[in-house]
Amino acid sequence: MNATTAHSLERYRSFPGVPELLSALAPAKPVYCIYPDVYRATAREFVDTFPGRVLYAVKANARPAVIRLLYEGGVRHFDCASLPEIATVREACPDAECYFMVPVRLRGAAREAQTRFGVRHFMIDHASGLPPLAAEIDMQSSVVFARMAVHHVAALQDLSSKFGAAPEHIPGLLEAIAARGAEPALAFNVGSAVTSPDAYRYSIGAAADVLAELPFRVRLVDIGGGFAKPYPGFAVPPLGEYFAAVAAARKDLPLAEGGELLVEPGRALAAPGLAAVVEVLLRKEQRLYLNDGMYGIFWELRFKGHDRYPVRCYRHGRPIAGATARFRLYGPTCDGTDVLPGEVELPADIAAGDHLEFGAIGAYSLSGRTDFNGHYSDEIVFIEGAATPPG
Ligand SMILES: Cc1ncc(COP(=O)(O)O)c(C=O)c1O
């Protein structure tokens, strides 16, 4: 107990379980628990079963330890949206391959990504994005993706309202990329929290229609991320059903020799391996006030999708169960909107001083928090051994 686990740049205290961490640290602030075996196993399963090349979408959780654990689980490719993300990945995993998969970059970032980190894959979604990119990189040795807009009702968060060219503009963009000397490729991202495999069937079908009309064949098609995860009150099909839909749709994609699908999962890889241990500060009937909230680890609950996480409760460091009741959960800040959207079923006698462990909270949680009202915790530990997170 209380050993230290070194992971790339970071060192973490390690505990066999949450009870041991609570008795050793008696934490007043939230503690975030990385379950390394869960991260490795999640990555392994995805890489072994997806019919194509898996790029982890770093934005979902850019913690170096998480990146390293996914690498240990078999992920070798990383979808990055900025130079700092690329630097973080390469520091955690020196031989990982980073892809700069966003149509907007800071001036000079593409150049530095290529010269310093050997990045070869870039993206545009408009003809005006090509000259500034071509001015910074060696086009002959690069692959440039044209990002196409695709929309589907099953994607709770549409990711084509900001980026993505209309399908009719894609042939012109691909031709312009090829004319500048780079290998042209196609990308799209139907959205995040995609609740049905139909969205992938539809978007890969839309890509097939565009590619079929081209006078040449592209080799790489990036289908984006979006694979939804089940949470309490938010049921979605198992990952295998999404992959089966992708594999079937891929058969109709007219690709060049050596053609390959790329995929950019964020949530599916980042979510399962992290839990947040928070304390109940105050109970007012069915309202609980916690030491973390919507400006902290729960921030992504403001978007459409799930409204709560799986939870386990502890009193004096030991798990508690028994008859339950529904509670509304509030964060610690002064803001009236600092309230979780979904009610949560908890032991009916839950009280101030008890702890709640929220599982499956690794995606869009650690990154994206604020220190609003002075509330922020960077206490992160490893839970190593047989213990598993809630969910
Ligand atoms: C371009 C791109 N790729 C991948 C992802 C990852 O999405 P998800 O976490 O839903 O898999 C996102 C999410 O915003 C994205 O914008």
The ligand as a Gaussian input file, in Angstrom:
#p B3LYP/6-31G(d) Opt

LIG

0 1
 C      -12.129000      14.976000     -34.629000
 C      -12.535000      14.144000     -33.467000
 N      -12.138000      12.859000     -33.430000
 C      -12.476000      12.051000     -32.410000
 C      -13.233000      12.513000     -31.358000
 C      -13.527000      11.561000     -30.233000
 O      -14.876000      11.368000     -30.050000
 P      -15.399000      10.305000     -28.980000
 O      -14.788000      10.646000     -27.676000
 O      -16.862000      10.483000     -29.002000
 O      -14.964000       8.949000     -29.469000
 C      -13.684000      13.846000     -31.354000
 C      -14.477000      14.375000     -30.246000
 O      -14.751000      15.550000     -30.127000
 C      -13.315000      14.682000     -32.446000
 O      -13.706000      15.977000     -32.497000

